[in-house]
């Protein structure tokens, strides 16, 4: 692989990484705006208990739980 081809490949990798970061930042920004626009208290029913919490906390906790489960459930990359 020539030096020019190597630079083009590295540039594509950097562009893809930048794109991923921008998409994640956009998703986080939208999530934060949506969550704080919904600050009313809601009932949260657990199996053995129920509680009242601001909707933005419920949305945030659900998003974090979904991200963790998505990370755990993703297929492994074997290289």
Order of alpha helices (4+ residues) and beta strands (2+ residues): alpha-beta-beta-alpha
